[in-house]
Amino acid sequence: MKQIVLIIIILFMSRISAIAVGEPLTAEAIIEKANHTAYYQGKDGRAQVSMAITDKQGRKRQRRFTLLRRNVMQEGAVDGDQEFYVYFHRPADVNLTVFMVKKHVGRDDDRWLYLPALDLVKRIAASDERSSFVGSDFFYEDVSGRGIAEDTHTLVETTKNFYVLENRPKDPSIVEFESYKVWIHRKTFIPIKMSYLNKNKEVYRIYEALKVETIQGYPTVTKSRMKDERTGSETVITYRNVTYDIGLPEEIFTERYLRNPPKKYLR
Amino acid sequence: MKRIVDHPKIVTALMALTTLSFILVAVLPSIWPELFPMLHPIHVDTDPENMLPKDEATRVFHNEMKEKMSLNDMIVLGIVNETHPEGVFNTASLEKVFELTEYAKTLRWPDPEDPNKQLGVIEVDLLAPSTVDNMEQGGLGSVTFEWLMQRPPATDAEALAIREKAQRIPFLNGTLISEDGKAVALYIPLTSKEVSHQVATALEEKIATFSGEEAYHITGLPVAEDTFGGEMFVQMAISAPIAMLVIFLLMYLFFRRVVLIISPMIVAMVSVFWTMGLLIATGNTIHIMSSMIPIFIMPIAVLDAIHILSEFFDRYEETKRRKEIILEVMQTLFKPMFFTTLTTMAGFGSLAFTPIPPVKVFGLFIAFGVGAAWFWTITFVPASIMLIPKRMLKNFGLKQEKKQTSRPSKMTSFLNAMGQMTNQHPKRVIGATVILTAIAVYGIFQIRINDNPIKWFNPSHPIRIADKVLNEHFGGTYMAYLSLEHDSGQEESNQYAERFLNDLKTHSDEQEGLLPMMAEVKDKTIREVKRLGDTAKSDLAFLDQLETFVNEKLDTDPIESAEAWEEVLLLIDLTRQKKQIFKQPEVLVYMSNLQDHLLSTGIVGKSNSLADVVKTVHRELFLGEETAYLIPDTASAVAQTLITYQNSHRPQDLWHFVTPDYQTSSIWVQLKSGDNIDMAKVVESLDQFIKTHPSDLPLKHRWFGLTYINVVWQEKMVSGMLNAFLGSFVIVLVMMIFLFRSIKWGVLSMIPLTVTIGLIYGVIGLIGKDYDMPVAVLSSLSLGLSVDYAIHFLARARILQKEHGDWQKANIHIFGEPVRAIVRNAIVVGFGFLPLLAAPLVPYQTVGFFIAAILLSAGAATILILPALITLMSSWLFSEKKISSSPRSSLKGGAS
């Protein structure tokens, strides 16, 4: 009963705030906008990505790949399914390796891996999306985007430049965090910082956008860093040559193109 | 001496004051460290690693490798269910395993020295069913990555599925999940060993809240060490006072007067306080060795005082003028006490020549304590006699005399019989000695050198039980690591640059048609290559610097040339990867062969390596079929297997097996036994294998890990102890020759203790007791103690011979008072060490038992062998003319 009353109150409150002109946005609205700026700008896009993983001892590993991304247009959905094509240039011995993802909102993604030296195309099933992305400190989910419906969002603070939101997982058993905070830039809606807290309420993982550029009118993070306090490792991603709306054909994101990379779109 | 006797109160006050300051210097900084920053607080050290000096090569390498491979000390928590038919693989047990893991993850505390750091469990490296990944076949030709146990299983079928999955993964089977499928082990890595007690205690508290069929076993070296530290204090708190009590009772038995034996007890305490105070004040640690210092000092410290008191009260009844009697007694006894003290100090001091720091400290501080005991014996004991109220001295000597004469005790008649026997059948005594010695020599050759820190605990100790249970279920809980390193030898950077240049030309020629900017980029690169070829310090530095240069160009040059620069980067990477030896299939196959061989020793229960990781991933990529459990045949295929592996929840696990530059790799070797002898066998067997299976791979191997370190310090200890023993033997021999002013008497005095030590070590060899750390320490320290008997015996023998002019008559007298004194001393010291048998740790028990055995048998050997030898060789021995020169006459009454 109490809960119902609470829900009614919340609904009522959010109604009011939405109606009022120029009034502060709801947490949901903020997170939706932020999710859009972070992952959905343009119809599609391409970036040349360098990844530098530096471990606690200062030892560095590099990854270099091309990232292709295409939004799948769906009826009634604004920011819905997406397709990703990750083509590795370096390390030299993984050159030509391809990682392909069909991201589905609301259900498990489909992932493929092509390993040229083993001449093997493999579908990958995973119990969750919080495993490492090719050995870096970024999770697979950080690259493709975490479904906003998977967490509850609360606006805890609005500063001069940022909306600060606290996010809690709806199913805590499948994630390693207890909650995470995100600082969203009020003008651009770019998430500038995220910090993840464990069950001890300690910050153990920090994301920071290090450089933001406006490309083709879209504010774009071109350099970002993920630091894992538990391992002492950090990964810096640099995006070069970012281009939006290049007209990627749908057929690229199929198994056939894993073995035969679409060179034209990778440059 | 006269001043001492004149001012007994000042002497006593001085002793009290100095002792108090020794105590304060040690206690104050331990209680209020912030108030006394310049002083050293008590520092307990239970780390067996410290048996080797910090800068010792093996230890330095061990620590380097630990850092390089991100390895930490671990607590092992084994959970066993012997009741349920499926062991712990049922919903109830796994629920607890899950809960314990979640709990263990949170065990962290702020570092008191650095608030930004935390101490405790390293969450990300924790190995538990819920923290590791499973990789297996999914539907439709897909491969699944998932947590092995994301949440506790809801049904027993799910529980069994978890076991099935884990047993398919070589890294987990026999390590995380027992091979018999009944038990699970959690490996809990720690930021530092120092928190192991805190973590273990917290885990125990959590376990106490569980009920059920499961048994929990906590082990791992850090816990063992911590527990050891605790037991060490128990030893000091229990064994040392018991020793004190035993000595007190024995002295009371012999002298029957408390007032008489109080001053030796005080001397013993004061010597202990001085020594321990100095030990702490000089910043030395309380280690397994140094914790035994008090119990060594106490029995030795009372000996000289016994001589003084016996002598004093023997004479007191004659004149009752105590001041004069004391001065007389002190003059008579000064020299023999001085020499026996010196020999004891030399015996212990010789330990300073061992290469093992804790043993050095032990030897030196006992030598100091013995010196302190001597000093207070010759000052405080006479002073204390002056302080005894006169009425308490009344009739004392008489009483004493009465006791002695009214009891022609069993001991006296036994000793008399013994004296006759040595006199009448000297050849039989010597013959028996020779036979025993021959057997002892045989025994010494049977000695097995071996040690195992876990076996320092009693077999009933929880750690020993945990050790036994877990080694029954798992592939072994003793970890050693075999490191393999690329032994390439660096190339000159200019030659390297030359070769790179050729590759660059070929590579860019291929690309020039496709990339318009390639030619220009190539020219720029060539210029830089030439420059770096001359300046770079090494081949790899050359590549790194060139890479930095190209990356800068990528940022600054127009976007059109980016692709050409990328080609150069690819070439740099290709060149670098040629050096990444641990991606080469033939190297991984070789590693597998090494592992197979290790397993064939029967001592190694399991090993894990990069090769296993590659094979496992490869198998799962190819439908999970056993035929695909192999190393793929190209370096690129290996690399792609590994990049697949890095998509897991724990990509960092890879770096425990190989460094990111693929220049160093380590094989984890799990041994079922922590005995040094077994580790040594494994090392030897591997060396043999490498010799008989030569390969042209540029690899060098070297062991590290605590199980291996133990072998190294043992080897050092054995040779070090032998040197220390020989050194102190020579020193004591020289002192004896000087004391007796005769080479033959000097050599003679060394015979009983040599025979004794030979016999004891012969027995150790014959009964199969391992020659371990405490046994090794015994040899040289017992030498300094047991020579005392020979000094007393021979000194008295010469005096009596002179008095009676005939050895036959002298022999009868020597088996009176002098031999009785020797027997008493042997009993007091020998039994004084026996309380060590009550100690909770095996090394203490060993030391207690063997020291007692050595001292008692040295006493026996002295009073049997020496008179027999003198009887046989009396004409030759007593032919010396200078028999009555002054230093020897002062030995009169050397024994009470």
Boltz contact constraints between the chains, C-beta under 6 A:
constraints:
  - contact:
      token1: [A, 59]
      token2: [B, 660]
      max_distance: 6.0
  - contact:
      token1: [A, 61]
      token2: [B, 660]
      max_distance: 6.0
  - contact:
      token1: [A, 90]
      token2: [B, 573]
      max_distance: 6.0
  - contact:
      token1: [A, 91]
      token2: [B, 573]
      max_distance: 6.0
  - contact:
      token1: [A, 92]
      token2: [B, 570]
      max_distance: 6.0
  - contact:
      token1: [A, 92]
      token2: [B, 573]
      max_distance: 6.0
  - contact:
      token1: [A, 92]
      token2: [B, 574]
      max_distance: 6.0
  - contact:
      token1: [A, 92]
      token2: [B, 577]
      max_distance: 6.0
  - contact:
      token1: [A, 93]
      token2: [B, 577]
      max_distance: 6.0
  - contact:
      token1: [A, 93]
      token2: [B, 636]
      max_distance: 6.0
  - contact:
      token1: [A, 93]
      token2: [B, 639]
      max_distance: 6.0
  - contact:
      token1: [A, 94]
      token2: [B, 639]
      max_distance: 6.0
  - contact:
      token1: [A, 94]
      token2: [B, 640]
      max_distance: 6.0
  - contact:
      token1: [A, 94]
      token2: [B, 643]
      max_distance: 6.0
  - contact:
      token1: [A, 115]
      token2: [B, 640]
      max_distance: 6.0
  - contact:
      token1: [A, 117]
      token2: [B, 634]
      max_distance: 6.0
  - contact:
      token1: [A, 117]
      token2: [B, 636]
      max_distance: 6.0
  - contact:
      token1: [A, 117]
      token2: [B, 637]
      max_distance: 6.0
  - contact:
      token1: [A, 117]
      token2: [B, 640]
      max_distance: 6.0
  - contact:
      token1: [A, 118]
      token2: [B, 637]
      max_distance: 6.0
  - contact:
      token1: [A, 122]
      token2: [B, 143]
      max_distance: 6.0
  - contact:
      token1: [A, 123]
      token2: [B, 142]
      max_distance: 6.0
  - contact:
      token1: [A, 124]
      token2: [B, 143]
      max_distance: 6.0
  - contact:
      token1: [A, 125]
      token2: [B, 138]
      max_distance: 6.0
  - contact:
      token1: [A, 125]
      token2: [B, 142]
      max_distance: 6.0
  - contact:
      token1: [A, 125]
      token2: [B, 144]
      max_distance: 6.0
  - contact:
      token1: [A, 126]
      token2: [B, 145]
      max_distance: 6.0
  - contact:
      token1: [A, 127]
      token2: [B, 146]
      max_distance: 6.0
  - contact:
      token1: [A, 131]
      token2: [B, 647]
      max_distance: 6.0
  - contact:
      token1: [A, 131]
      token2: [B, 648]
      max_distance: 6.0
  - contact:
      token1: [A, 131]
      token2: [B, 649]
      max_distance: 6.0
  - contact:
      token1: [A, 132]
      token2: [B, 651]
      max_distance: 6.0
  - contact:
      token1: [A, 134]
      token2: [B, 643]
      max_distance: 6.0
  - contact:
      token1: [A, 134]
      token2: [B, 646]
      max_distance: 6.0
  - contact:
      token1: [A, 135]
      token2: [B, 646]
      max_distance: 6.0
  - contact:
      token1: [A, 135]
      token2: [B, 651]
      max_distance: 6.0
  - contact:
      token1: [A, 173]
      token2: [B, 151]
      max_distance: 6.0
  - contact:
      token1: [A, 200]
      token2: [B, 106]
      max_distance: 6.0
  - contact:
      token1: [A, 230]
      token2: [B, 123]
      max_distance: 6.0
  - contact:
      token1: [A, 230]
      token2: [B, 124]
      max_distance: 6.0
  - contact:
      token1: [A, 231]
      token2: [B, 124]
      max_distance: 6.0
  - contact:
      token1: [A, 231]
      token2: [B, 652]
      max_distance: 6.0
